[in-house]
Amino acid sequence: MLKIHKGFKRRMAVSLLAGMMLFSACGKTGTKEGNAREVNKITTEADNGNNGKNGNNGSSLNLNTEVTKKDGGISAEKGKTTNLSASLDKGTVTDPTKEQEDAFVRGTASFSFDMMKSLVAQDKGQNVMISPDSIITALAMTENGAKDDTLKCMQQVMCKELSLDEYNLALSGFNKKLTGAQEVSFNAANSIWLKNDGQINISQDFLQTNVDYHDAEFYMADFDEKTVEDINGWINDKTKGMIPQMLDKINDETLMYLINAIAFEGEWREEYTDDQISTDRQFTNAKGETETVTMLHSTEQGYISLKDGLGFVKYYKGNEFAYVAILPPEGMGADEYISSISGEEFIDAYNNRNTYTDAHVTMPEYTSDYNVSLKDTLMNMGMELAFSDVADFSKMTANGESVLKIGDVLHKTHIEVDRKGTKAAAATIVAMDTEAAVAPEESVIITLDRPFVYAIVETDTGLPVFLGTVNSVNGQ
């Protein structure tokens, strides 16, 4: 239900975006439940004295830190999981300019909504949620190994206004802002895993770039069952148990994984009291079916108006992140609505939102998980060359040989919204394979009792760290 008291005058102002995460950090692995074999904690020298925002990790069992540097490459002994990060010191990275930051925000907002439109068309009626930040961070690490036309096609899709160096700088700066939040927990980690079978002598310059800009960890491993467990354990730990598994197996043709993982935990700035919580309320899902839910009631200052949709901004403690939800106009579903919005329109609506009119909000508690391959989506967005047998990722190898292409991009997200706050996580894996070859005078009432669009945004820019749709509260 969307009700506006008389005197309300529409104005174009804002919209959604629920969950993007820009990041760069590190961590440890955990134990895989139900498996007698313990997944060994992966720790590195960076764990000693780091700031806790991100930590480089490696395996305490058979962990090898001895590497050989030769001809611009790094290699290691076979049969052991080797931490290559220990052989590289993080360089100094300057802050991006205001112009670079603005271009990054525009480009990332467009990328986020273009991807979301593709996915809701593909998975109609489902709860779809992505972390644009997680996706672009994993792709940015990959982009640092691309060259010529392959690099150009990735830049066109991700942020065509910036050069590769400028993009790295802007992304790194945004990630620092996210992980530097004081009153919410925003942890981010990046790692690169290389198959240690002699097929590739990894470029030291490629590794150094990803260490400098993205705090990436690097491991050489045998790419066997133990490696599957270790990668899943690393992701499980970095997402605080919200994403316990991503990989089932490693394909024979896969030689490298570039991985990002993020975890967000934020409490509401204004806590809900018992009289603001209603059980046994109704939510009508995308199929027209009625679901029984718990509803949360609050009064928020201001509202967002975008293409006849009406939304609100609810802050987490510290005001550095906010939950944004938008109810589509009557008769329009969440999928159709989000498909009508551009990234630029969302950012403009957020930045020009009404900030003084009370919005009486009712929203459901919900939990949602989403898992998808982004290969087809990215190819349709213009990244076909990077997935082809003529892709050029020669900057990944010490000898400049082009032997790799992107095999797949896996993305998984989780979100929990309740009376306490929000927990959300995302992980993205890029698998590199061998080549075969107006102001109102009255208050506004917004009741999210039917499908809606939501986002968790970084409040300075309005960029989504998480972005999603809720078509069902009880189902997926």
N, C-alpha and C positions, 0 to 999 in steps of 0.2 A: 504494500500500500504506500502511495506517495500522496501526502496531503499538504497543500500550501494554504496558509491562512490568507484571507482577502487582503489586498494591498500589495501582494507580492508581485514584483515586476521581474521578469526573466532577464538575466544577463549572462553572456558567455563567460565562464570563468574557470572551470576545472574539471578534473576527472580522476582517474584511478591510479593504477600501478602498484601492484602488491608484491614485490619481492625481488628486487634486484640486488645483487651483491657485488660490489667491486672490492677487490681484496688482493691480498698477498700476504702469506704467512706460512706457518709450518706446524709440526706436531709429532705425535707418537701413535703407535698402533695399539689396538685393544685385543680382547680375546673373543674368538668366534664362538657364540653360544652353541651348545650341543655337539661340539667337536672335542674329542679327547686331546687333540694336539693343540698346544698353546701357541698362539701367534705371538712371536717375540717382539717386544718393544723395540722400536727403531729409534735410536738416539744418536746425536752427533755432538761435536764439540760446541755447536751453537747453542745447545741446551744449557751450557754453563754460563750463567750470568745474563741470559736474555731477559727481555722485559715482560715475558709472559703473553704478549699479544700474539706472537707466533714463534714457534720453535722448530728448528730443524731436527728431524728424528731419523734413527736408523736402527738396525737390528742388533741386539746384544749377543745373539748367537751367530757365530760365523761372520760377524761383521768385520769387514775389511776396509781399512782406510788408506791402504797403500795403492797408489795409482802411478801409472807411467805417463809422463807427458813427452810427446815426441811429434815433431812435424805439425804443430798446431792442434794436435788431438790429445785425447785422454783415454787410456785403456786400463784394464784391471785384470787381475787373475780370475780365471774361470772357476766355477764351483762354489763361489761365495757371493753373498750380497754385499756390494761395495758402495760405500757412501762417497760419492764424488764431491759433494758439497764441501767436505772438509778440506779439499785441496784448493778452494777458491775463496778469496776474501771479497766481501761485498763492497762495491765502489760507492762513491758519493753521487747522489742524484739530486739535481736542482729542482726547484718548484716550477710548475708550468706558468706561463703567462696567462693573464685574464682572457686574452683572445683564444688561446689554446683550450682553456677550460670551457669557454662558451661553445666552441666548435665541438668539443668532446660531448657536451651535454646534448647539443642538437643531434649529433650523429648517433649517439647511444639511444636517445629517445626514439628516433626513427627506426633504428635496428630492433628495439624492443617491441614496438607495436607491429612492425612488419612481420616479425617472427610469430607473435601472438596470434595475428590474424590467420596466418597459415595453419597454425596448430589447432585453433578452434574450428576451422573448416575441416580439418582432418579428423579430429576427435569430437564431433558434434555431440552436445549434451553432456559431455564429461566435465568434471572439475579439472581445469587446466591451470597449471601454475608453473612459471619459469622464473629463474633468477638470471636476468640479463647480465648482471655483473659476473656471475660465475661463468657464464658462457663466453663472454668477451675476454675474460682473463685467460681462460684455457686457450682460446683461439689466438690471443695476442702472443702467448708464449710460442705457439706454433708458427705464427706469422713472422717471428724473428728468425726462422729458418728458411723462409720463402724468398724467392728471387724473381725478378723480371715480371712476366705476365701473371705468374701465380700470385706474387705479392700484390700486384695491381688489382686482381679480381677480389682478393680478400679485403683490401683497403676500400674498394668501391662499396662492398657490402657493409663493412663495419663502421667506417668513418672516412668518407672520401675527402674531407676538408683538410686532413692532417697527414703529414708524412709519417713514416714508421717511427722515427725517433720522437716526434711530437706526440704521437699517440701513446707510446710507451710512457712518456713523461706525464701526460694528462691522466692516464689510467693509474699510474703509480701514485700520483698526488691524490686522486679520488679515493684510492684504497687506503691511503694513510689516514684520510679524514674518517673513513668508516671504522677502521680498527682503533682509531684514537678516541672513540666515544667514551665518555666517563661513567655514565649511569646506566648504560645497557651493555650487554656482552655481545660484541661482534668479533668473532674469530674467523680468520681466513688463512688458508694454506695452499701452497702450490708444490707440486712435485713432478719430476720427470723420471720415468723408469725406462731403462734401455736393456734390450736383450744382449746378454754377454756371450755371444757366440762368434765374435770375430767378423761378422758381416759389415759392421759399421765402426769406424773410428770417429767418435763424436768430436765435433769441433769445440775447442776450448772457448773461442769467441762466442759461439752460440750459447754455451752454458753460462759464460760470464754475463752476457746481456740479460739473461733471465734471472740470474742471481741479483744483479744490480737493480733492475726495475721491479721484479716480482718476488723477491726473496725465495726463489725456488730451491727446493731440495732436489738432489739428483742421486739416483741409484742405478747400479748395474746388477742384474739378477738373471737367473737361469730361465725365467718365464715358464716355470713348471707349476704344479699344484700349490707348492709352498708360496710362490710369488702371487698367485691368485689370492691366497689367504692373507698374505702380507698387505697387498693393495687394498683389499676389502677392510682389513683391520685398520689401516691408515685412514681411510675414508670414515669408517665408523668412529674413530677417535676424534678426528677433526670436526665431525658434525655432531659430536656429543651424543652418539648413539642413535641419532634420528635417521641416519641412512646406514644401516648395518651391512648392506651388500650391494655391489654394483656389477661385479664380474662373476660369471659362471665358469668361464674357461678363457684361455688365451689361444687365439687362432694361430696356426703355424706361420702365416705370412706377416703377423704383427711383430714389429721390431722395437716399437717405442710407444709409451703412453705419456701424455701430458695431461695432468690432472689438477683441477681446482676443487676445493671443498670449503664451504662456509657454514657458519652456525650463528644464528641470531637469537638472543633471549632478552626480551624487554618487558618490564612491568608498566602498566598504565600509570600515567602521571596522576590521574585522579582515580582512586580505588572505588570499586563498586561496593555498595553496602547491601545488606540482605534484602532491603525493600526495593532494590533496583534489579533484582534477579527474579525472573518468572519462569517456572517450569511448566511443562505440558502446554506449550504454545504451538502454533501451527506455522509451517513453512511449506509453500506450494512449489514443488520442484519443476524442472524443465519439462517433465512429462505430464504435468498437471496433477500429479499425485500429492497427497497431503502427508507431511512428515511431522512428527512430534519433536519439538526442540526446546532447548532452554534459551530464553531471550534475556538480553542485557539492556537496561534502560539508562540513558544519560542525557545530559544537556551539554552540547558542544558549542563553542563560540565560532560562528561563521559557517559558511557552506560553500559548496562548489556547484556551479551550474555549467553543464556542457552538453550541447546538442539535445536539449530537453530532458537530459538526465540530471538528477539531483544527488549530491553527495556531501560527505563531511570529512573533516580531518580530526583524528583523535591522537593526541601526543602520548609518547612513552616518556618515562622519566628522563630528564635532561634535555628534552625538546630537540634532540638531534635526529631523531627518527619519528615518523608518524605513520599511523594506519589510515589509509584513504579508501573509502568505499563509495561507490556510485550506483544508485538504483536507476536502471533504464526507464524511459517513459513507458506508460501503460501500453500493453500490447506488444512490447519488444523484449526479446530474450537477451541474456547476457552475451551470448555469442554474436548475435547480430549487432548488438550495440557496440561492443569493443571493436568489431570489424569496421565500424563507421568512423573511428577516431584515429587521428595521426599522432605521432609522438610530439610534434610541434604544438598541436592543439591541446594536448594534455598538459604540457609544460606551461603554455600560456594560461590555461584555465587555473592551474595550481597557483601560479605566481600572481594572478589577478583575482583570486578568490575573495569573496566577501568575508570580512574578519570581525564583524560586529553584531550580526544578527544571530540570535539563539537558534540552534537546530536541536530539536528534541528527537533523539536517535534511539531506535530499537534495533538491535542486531543479534544474530544467533551465535552461540558457541559452536565451533566446528573443528574437525580435524580432516585433513586431506593429504593424499599422497599422489604423485604423478611421476611417470617413468616413460621416457620417449627416446627414440633415435632421431637426431636432428639432421641426419645425412640428406634426406630428400628435401627437407625444408631449406637447408643452406644452399643446396644445388639450385633449387628453384629461385632463390633470392639472388643468384648470380655467382656462386662459388663453384661452379662445375669443374673448372680447370684444376682446382686443388684436390679433387677426388679422382682425377683421371690418371692414366698411365703416363701422361706427358707432363705431369706436375713437376715443378722445379723447387725442391726443398734442399738444394745443394749447400746452403749455408749451415745446414745441420752437421755436415760431414767435414772432416779435416782436410780431405783431398779435393773437396768441391764437387764430388760425384753426386749426380741426381739419381737416387735409387728409392726415394720414398714418396708416398702420396698419403692423403688422409683416407683411411679406410672407413671410419665411422666416427660420429660424435654422439656420445651417450649422455643423457641428462636426467637427473632424478631430483625431486623436491619433496619436502614435507613441511606442513604447517599445522600448528595448534593455536586456536584463538579461544580464550576463555575469560572468565571474570578477573583473573590475575594479570593477564597480559598475553604475549605472543611468543611462541617458540617456532623457529623456522630454520630450515637447512636446505642446502643444495650442493650437488656435486656434478661436475662435468668431466668427462674423459674423452680426450681426442686420441684415437688410435691411429698410429702411423704404420701403414703397411708397405710391403715391397711393391714396386711397380711391375706389372706383367709386361708390361712395356708401358546590471542597473540595480539601485539599492532598495530593498524591501523595508517596510516599516513594521511588519509583523513577523512573528517567529515561524520557523519552518519545521514540519514534522517529516521525518524520514524513517520508514519502517522496512527493514530488510526482511520481508517475509516471502520473497520470491527471488529468482536468480539475480545476482548482482556481480559487479566487477570490483575488485579490490587490489590494493597494493601497499607495500611497505616502502616508504620513500625516505631519502635523505633530505632533510627539511630545507637546507640552503639552496639546493638545486631543483628539488622536486623529482629527481631521477628515481625510478623504482629499483629497489634492491630485490623485491619480489613483486611479481605481477600475475594476477590470476582471475579466474571466474569461479563462482560457486553456483552450480546448477542443481546440486543436491547436498543436503546437510548430512543425511544418514548414509548415503552411498558415495561412490567415487565419481 
